[in-house]
Structure formats: structure tokens, C-alpha cells
Amino acid sequence: MAKDGSIILDPALALKPKTLRVRVSENGRITGRSHLPIDTETTDMAIEKSIQLARDSLFEEELYHEMSLETRQLSKYGVEFRDSVIQLTAPDTSTRKRQRKLLIDCVPRNENIASGQDTSYDWLAQNVAEGLRLMLAHEHSTRLHRRSQLPSPLSARKNETQQPPLLRTLLAVLTHLDGVDSLYSYLEATINTLNSAGVNIGLETTRETSWTKLTDDLRSSSKTDLSATDRLLDIFLKPFDGKATMTLPSLNGAQAESIVVTTRTVVGAPTYGTEHRVTLPPSLTSDLGLFQQSKHSTVQEVETHLDMILSLHLAHRQLKSSFAPKTFIKDSDAIITILSKESIKGPTGDREVEVSVKGGQLTVIATPTDFEKATEDAHDLYVWDGKKGHASLNEKVASWVG
């Protein structure tokens, strides 16, 4: 106690508070870091501030310790622990050429920041740090809630204490957003191209279904004794589900059909990552001879599968419907034969039309079925790339077959 009656901290107990630091590394160069306000020396502070710093420092060290233990179970997800730094890959949807990593460690709170440092992704590092703090605070609230409930019956079996899913939640969020953003970028580019070719396909996407109905979920939650904040954070501990719906144009007045792509991300059993599921309408599966549902582990697999489905749909359904009854299909490839019209000078020649959707482009090639004409006349080719001003698919094919 000081002479005026106030409480002072013994200099021998001077604290060196620590904080969790998150840095963003791109190709080995730091482009962002989290930060907290720098305080003056502890000896010059009021005792209340010293106690607050000690409490915050303990919280930060606990957060770092829990994540350090968690890294042992996440090595297969690319999480590493080197030189007291937790390293994990942070996907970058803007370009695949950059290798972005998050570096997490625990450092003195008043560590000086080098001047002239790149701060482009300070926002990302700060958001990750604040998110991890929120998840640990939520874990504390959940533990308190469990202890306040009636205990379970006595048993010889001990309850296993599970580690809080801090890094797992962070990995799930990053992996899920990377998966759905890459997939939806492909879908938007492909559908924009098809729309420019006169094939009007609708698209609705949801990165995470539970985020679109947060208010309803909070109202209907059975955990009414938990705060709204804790119920909100509970959502991040569940599997993430994204959904994309492509509405195909109706053919011959029939009801419109939809292709649905769902994306589920779980860092743990049973998925161990991201799984994409493509569901086709029954009429489409019967017309094209495909399975109604298929599962894929990567976005590239989904893109290849959807490219094949859309190519078959355009050839075997769209063109067949537009040019009936002058069409017939020989095999399961995205190729259709269209019979030409008779003119005054004689037949203009039947055409074998091949349709290919790939890489956000639509390519159509028309080749004469008559071998002699095929050698005399070069095949016709047209590519749609999403830009406006193109002729429609039906118009272009009609100009070839006469």
C-alpha cells in the first residue's frame, strides 16, 4: 500500500504481458500481422490496469497453448509447428500462384513493429486473431454452462476432456470458403458464357446455408439458457454447407429443371475436408443415361463433371429439341447429327455437330457427314467466351445446316 492508501504493484512482480500474434506470409514475405495497442510500462500503470494485463496475457497464452496441442492432430491438413510458430495454409482464391500461409505465435505485447512493413493483409491477420479469441471465450462459456447442469450418473467410465476446436474451426472456415468461392467463380463464368449463347440458365448460390437464416436459427434454438452470442458461435462448430442451384431452361413447355451442387466441409470424421455432391433432375438422368447423384472431393472434379453434363445437355436435349425431327444421336458423346434442308441445287449436306463446354467457354464444331464434302470443305467452328454480341447457339447451328 502506498502512503496515500492506494495499492501499488511490487516491482519484483513486474509483468511482461504476452499476446497472440497472427502473421500472413505470401511466398515467404510477411504481408500482414495482427496487433494490439501498445501500453506504457507496467510500473507506471494503475493496479487495475496491471491486473487486467495479467488476465489478458494469461488468456492469450492459454489460447496459444491449446492450439499448439491441437496441431498434433492436424498434420494431415498441412498444419505444422516449427520454432514455436504454428503454420497453416490459407487458400488464396484470387490467384493460384501465391503460397499464402498463416503464422501464429505468442510474443511480448510491447514488441516493436518494424517500420516500412507491408500491411496489405493486416485485416486478414486481425480478423483471424479476433476470431480465435472469440472461439476460446465461447469454449469458456460452454464449459461454465456444462458445469451448471445436473451431473450425469456416476459411472466407472471417465469422461474424456476434448480440446477446444480452435484451429479446426479456422481450417474449416478457410477450406470451405476456398472451395465454394472457387466453385461459384467457375459456375458464374460458365453460365455467363451460356447466357451469351442464348442458353438462359439461372444461378443461385449460398456460401453457407446457416448464415442465411441466422435469425430463425437463434429463435428456434433449444439452448435458450445460452447467450445469443454463444448460440451464434455454436454455428461455427458444425459442418459448413454451401449450395448452388442451376436452373435449366424449359424444353417444349416442360417445367424447368435444376442441377443442385452442395458443398459440405468437416475437418474430422467422416468427411475429413470438403465434399461436393452433384444432384441431377430425374428427367435429365434418364435422357443422358447418367447417375442422379455423384460425389467429388475437389473443385476440379466438379468442374469436369459439370462440363460433361452441360455439353451433353446442349447436344442431346437443347439442339435435339430445337432441330427436331431432323436429328439423331449415334453414341453417348456430346455429338448430334442434324439433317440439312433440301435446296433448289440439291442437299446442302448433313452435319455432325459436336458441343464442348470447358474452361468457361462453349465451343461448337460442325463437320459434314459426307466424307467427300468433309475433305473439300473445312469444318465450321465457333467459340463463345461470355462476351456480348454473339449469335445464339441455335442461330449459329442453323446457319451451318441450312
Buried (B, 14 or more C-beta within 10 A) or exposed (E): EEEEEEEEBEEEEEBEBBBBBBBBBBEEEBBBBBBBEEBEEBEEBEEEBBBBBBEBBEBBBBBBEBBBEBBEBBEEBEBEBEEEBBBBBBBBEEEEEEEBBBBBBBEEBBEEEEEEEEBEBBEBBBEBBEBBBBBBBBBEBBEEBEEEEEEEEEEEEEEEEEBBBBBBBBBBBBBBBBBBBBBBEBBBBBBBBBBBBBBEBEBEBBBBEBEEEEEEBBEEBEEEEBEEEBBBBBBBBEBBBBBBBBBBBEBEEEEEBBBBBBBBBBBBEEEEBBBBBBBBBEBBBEBBEBEEEBEBEBBEBBBEBBBBBBBBBBBBBBBBBBBEEEBEBEEEBBBBBBBBEEEEEEEBBBBBBBBBBBEBBBBBBBBBBBEEBBEEEEEBEBEBBBEEEBBBBBEBBBEBBB
